[in-house]
Amino acid sequence: IDTALVPSRASSPDKGRNMLLALILGVGMGVGIVFLREYLDRSIQSIEWIERFGLTVLGVIPMVTGMGMTGNISKRKRKKLEGTAGPKNIRRRLITREDPKSPISESYRTLRTNILYSQADKKIKSILVSSPSPGEGKTTTVANIAITFANMGKRTVLLDTDLRRPVIHRIFDLQKDPGMSHYLDGRIEDCNSLVQETDVDNLY
Protein backbone atom coordinates (compact mmCIF):
# COMPACT_ATOMS: atom_id res chain seq x y z
CA ILE A 1 0.00 0.00 0.00
CA ASP A 2 1.50 3.30 -1.12
CA THR A 3 1.64 6.24 1.17
CA ALA A 4 -1.17 8.74 0.60
CA LEU A 5 -0.05 11.86 -1.23
CA VAL A 6 -1.55 15.28 -0.93
CA PRO A 7 -2.86 16.28 -4.44
CA SER A 8 -1.34 19.40 -5.95
CA ARG A 9 -4.65 20.47 -7.54
CA ALA A 10 -8.31 19.56 -7.42
CA SER A 11 -9.30 16.58 -9.57
CA SER A 12 -12.69 18.10 -10.22
CA PRO A 13 -13.81 20.46 -11.62
CA ASP A 14 -11.10 20.95 -14.27
CA LYS A 15 -11.42 24.69 -14.76
CA GLY A 16 -8.99 24.87 -17.66
CA ARG A 17 -10.77 22.17 -19.62
CA ASN A 18 -14.17 23.64 -18.87
CA MET A 19 -13.06 27.10 -20.00
CA LEU A 20 -11.65 25.68 -23.23
CA LEU A 21 -14.84 23.71 -23.95
CA ALA A 22 -16.98 26.75 -23.15
CA LEU A 23 -14.91 28.90 -25.51
CA ILE A 24 -15.12 26.38 -28.37
CA LEU A 25 -18.84 25.76 -27.90
CA GLY A 26 -19.62 29.47 -27.48
CA VAL A 27 -17.73 30.51 -30.60
CA GLY A 28 -19.04 27.53 -32.57
CA MET A 29 -22.66 28.09 -31.61
CA GLY A 30 -22.39 31.85 -32.20
CA VAL A 31 -20.92 31.38 -35.68
CA GLY A 32 -23.49 28.68 -36.44
CA ILE A 33 -26.41 30.89 -35.42
CA VAL A 34 -25.05 33.77 -37.55
CA PHE A 35 -24.72 31.54 -40.63
CA LEU A 36 -28.16 30.02 -40.00
CA ARG A 37 -29.83 33.44 -39.75
CA GLU A 38 -27.97 34.61 -42.85
CA TYR A 39 -29.06 31.49 -44.75
CA LEU A 40 -32.71 31.85 -43.71
CA ASP A 41 -32.84 35.62 -44.29
CA ARG A 42 -34.69 36.21 -47.56
CA SER A 43 -34.82 40.00 -47.36
CA ILE A 44 -33.25 42.11 -50.09
CA GLN A 45 -29.75 43.09 -49.02
CA SER A 46 -28.33 44.87 -52.06
CA ILE A 47 -28.72 45.45 -55.79
CA GLU A 48 -26.23 42.67 -56.49
CA TRP A 49 -28.39 40.28 -54.44
CA ILE A 50 -31.34 40.96 -56.77
CA GLU A 51 -29.30 40.75 -59.97
CA ARG A 52 -28.12 37.25 -59.04
CA PHE A 53 -31.66 36.05 -59.76
CA GLY A 54 -31.68 37.61 -63.22
CA LEU A 55 -34.00 40.47 -62.19
CA THR A 56 -33.64 44.05 -63.40
CA VAL A 57 -33.44 46.85 -60.85
CA LEU A 58 -35.48 49.83 -62.03
CA GLY A 59 -34.33 52.16 -59.28
CA VAL A 60 -33.21 52.61 -55.70
CA ILE A 61 -35.07 55.08 -53.45
CA PRO A 62 -33.36 56.33 -50.27
CA MET A 63 -35.45 55.94 -47.13
CA VAL A 64 -37.58 58.96 -46.30
CA THR A 65 -37.07 60.04 -42.68
CA GLY A 66 -39.86 58.71 -40.49
CA MET A 67 -41.18 56.28 -43.11
CA GLY A 68 -40.76 52.57 -43.54
CA MET A 69 -40.15 51.85 -39.83
CA THR A 70 -43.56 50.59 -38.78
CA GLY A 71 -42.53 47.00 -39.31
CA ASN A 72 -40.15 47.13 -36.34
CA ILE A 73 -42.61 48.40 -33.70
CA SER A 74 -45.35 46.68 -31.78
CA LYS A 75 -48.98 46.70 -32.92
CA ARG A 76 -50.06 48.72 -29.88
CA LYS A 77 -47.45 51.41 -30.49
CA ARG A 78 -48.22 51.39 -34.23
CA LYS A 79 -51.91 52.05 -33.57
CA LYS A 80 -50.97 54.87 -31.20
CA LEU A 81 -48.72 56.43 -33.83
CA GLU A 82 -51.36 56.07 -36.54
CA GLY A 83 -53.90 57.73 -34.29
CA THR A 84 -51.64 60.72 -33.58
CA ALA A 85 -50.39 61.11 -37.16
CA GLY A 86 -51.90 64.31 -38.47
CA PRO A 87 -52.26 65.55 -42.03
CA LYS A 88 -48.87 67.27 -41.89
CA ASN A 89 -47.07 64.02 -41.05
CA ILE A 90 -48.92 62.16 -43.80
CA ARG A 91 -48.23 64.82 -46.43
CA ARG A 92 -44.51 64.63 -45.74
CA ARG A 93 -44.53 61.52 -47.90
CA LEU A 94 -45.03 63.69 -51.01
CA ILE A 95 -41.39 64.65 -51.20
CA THR A 96 -41.49 65.03 -55.00
CA ARG A 97 -43.91 67.93 -54.50
CA GLU A 98 -42.65 69.39 -51.22
CA ASP A 99 -38.95 69.24 -52.16
CA PRO A 100 -38.63 68.52 -55.91
CA LYS A 101 -34.89 69.30 -55.96
CA SER A 102 -33.92 66.80 -53.27
CA PRO A 103 -31.90 63.66 -54.09
CA ILE A 104 -34.88 61.50 -53.14
CA SER A 105 -37.10 63.33 -55.64
CA GLU A 106 -34.45 62.81 -58.29
CA SER A 107 -34.45 59.10 -57.46
CA TYR A 108 -38.19 58.95 -58.12
CA ARG A 109 -37.73 60.74 -61.45
CA THR A 110 -35.01 58.26 -62.37
CA LEU A 111 -37.37 55.42 -61.47
CA ARG A 112 -40.06 56.98 -63.67
CA THR A 113 -37.67 57.23 -66.62
CA ASN A 114 -36.50 53.63 -66.19
CA ILE A 115 -40.11 52.44 -66.09
CA LEU A 116 -40.90 54.28 -69.32
CA TYR A 117 -37.90 52.81 -71.14
CA SER A 118 -38.04 49.34 -69.60
CA GLN A 119 -40.20 48.18 -72.52
CA ALA A 120 -39.38 50.37 -75.48
CA ASP A 121 -41.58 48.37 -77.87
CA LYS A 122 -44.67 48.68 -75.65
CA LYS A 123 -46.53 51.73 -74.37
CA ILE A 124 -46.96 51.38 -70.62
CA LYS A 125 -50.44 52.45 -69.55
CA SER A 126 -50.71 50.99 -66.04
CA ILE A 127 -48.33 50.30 -63.16
CA LEU A 128 -49.05 48.15 -60.13
CA VAL A 129 -47.22 48.79 -56.85
CA SER A 130 -47.47 46.13 -54.15
CA SER A 131 -45.52 44.44 -51.36
CA PRO A 132 -45.86 41.27 -49.26
CA SER A 133 -46.47 43.04 -45.94
CA PRO A 134 -47.68 46.43 -44.62
CA GLY A 135 -45.42 49.32 -43.70
CA GLU A 136 -42.95 48.82 -46.56
CA GLY A 137 -43.60 52.06 -48.41
CA LYS A 138 -46.22 51.21 -51.05
CA THR A 139 -48.21 54.41 -50.48
CA THR A 140 -45.14 56.62 -50.42
CA THR A 141 -43.78 55.03 -53.58
CA VAL A 142 -46.96 55.07 -55.63
CA ALA A 143 -47.87 58.65 -54.64
CA ASN A 144 -44.48 60.05 -55.58
CA ILE A 145 -44.30 58.07 -58.82
CA ALA A 146 -47.75 59.38 -59.76
CA ILE A 147 -46.61 62.96 -59.12
CA THR A 148 -43.51 62.51 -61.30
CA PHE A 149 -45.65 61.20 -64.17
CA ALA A 150 -48.11 64.07 -63.75
CA ASN A 151 -45.22 66.57 -63.80
CA MET A 152 -44.31 65.23 -67.25
CA GLY A 153 -47.68 66.39 -68.51
CA LYS A 154 -49.19 62.90 -68.58
CA ARG A 155 -52.74 62.61 -67.30
CA THR A 156 -52.33 60.25 -64.36
CA VAL A 157 -54.96 58.39 -62.35
CA LEU A 158 -53.80 57.12 -58.95
CA LEU A 159 -56.04 54.29 -57.78
CA ASP A 160 -55.93 53.13 -54.14
CA THR A 161 -57.10 49.50 -54.02
CA ASP A 162 -56.22 48.92 -50.38
CA LEU A 163 -59.75 48.21 -49.19
CA ARG A 164 -58.74 47.67 -45.57
CA ARG A 165 -56.52 50.68 -44.85
CA PRO A 166 -56.78 53.25 -47.65
CA VAL A 167 -54.46 56.22 -47.18
CA ILE A 168 -54.26 57.99 -50.55
CA HIS A 169 -57.32 60.15 -49.83
CA ARG A 170 -55.71 61.41 -46.63
CA ILE A 171 -52.43 62.24 -48.36
CA PHE A 172 -54.12 64.38 -51.01
CA ASP A 173 -56.84 65.66 -48.65
CA LEU A 174 -59.75 64.18 -50.65
CA GLN A 175 -63.09 62.59 -49.82
CA LYS A 176 -62.88 58.92 -48.90
CA ASP A 177 -66.35 58.01 -50.23
CA PRO A 178 -67.41 56.94 -52.76
CA GLY A 179 -64.53 54.57 -53.38
CA MET A 180 -63.54 51.33 -55.07
CA SER A 181 -65.65 49.18 -52.72
CA HIS A 182 -68.79 51.07 -53.81
CA TYR A 183 -67.98 50.34 -57.44
CA LEU A 184 -67.11 46.69 -56.88
CA ASP A 185 -70.31 45.88 -54.96
CA GLY A 186 -72.47 47.58 -57.60
CA ARG A 187 -73.61 50.64 -55.64
CA ILE A 188 -71.97 52.82 -58.28
CA GLU A 189 -72.05 51.85 -61.95
CA ASP A 190 -70.05 54.68 -63.47
CA CYS A 191 -66.42 54.46 -62.40
CA ASN A 192 -65.77 58.00 -63.68
CA SER A 193 -67.77 59.34 -60.74
CA LEU A 194 -65.02 58.07 -58.42
CA VAL A 195 -62.34 60.25 -60.00
CA GLN A 196 -61.34 63.30 -57.94
CA GLU A 197 -59.01 66.07 -58.99
CA THR A 198 -55.97 66.75 -56.80
CA ASP A 199 -54.04 69.98 -56.33
CA VAL A 200 -51.28 68.52 -58.54
CA ASP A 201 -51.75 69.29 -62.22
CA ASN A 202 -52.69 66.24 -64.37
CA LEU A 203 -53.07 64.02 -61.29
CA TYR A 204 -56.45 62.51 -60.41
C-alpha positions, 0 to 999 in steps of 0.5 A: 500500500502506497503512502497517501499523497496530498494532491497538488490540484483539485481533480474536479472540476477541471477549470482549464478544460471547462473554459476551453470547452466553453470557448469552443462551444460558445464561438461555434454556436455563435458562428453557427447561429449567424450563418443560420440566420444569414441562410434563412434571411430572404430579405433584399440586401443589395442590388447585387443580391437581386441581380443574381436572380436575373432580375432588373433593378429599375431604381433605388429610393433612399429611405424617407425620414420617419417612413418605412419603420412601422414594421419594427414596432409593436402593434399597440405602439403602431396604432398609437402612432397612426392615431396621432399622425396628423395631415402634416405628417402624412403629407410629408410623404409627397417629397417630390412635390414638397422638395422637388430638388432633393436627391430622393425626388431625383431618385423617383424621377429616375425610377419613372424614366427607367419604367418608361424605357423598360419596354421600349416596344410597348406603351406602358399604360398601367403600373401596379405597386405592391408588397408582401407586408404592410409598412414597406412604403407602397403608399409613399412610392406610388404617390411620388411616382404618380406625381412625377408622371403628372409633372411630365404632362401625362394625365395620371390616375392614382387608384388606391385598391387597399380596401382595408386601410386606404391612405391615398385620400388622406395624403391628397386631402380628398373625400374617402367616399365613394370609393372602389368598394362602392364600385365593386359591390355595384352601388356605383355603376359609373367608375368615372364618378369616383375620380377626384381632382388633386391639387397637382396638375394632371393628377387625379 
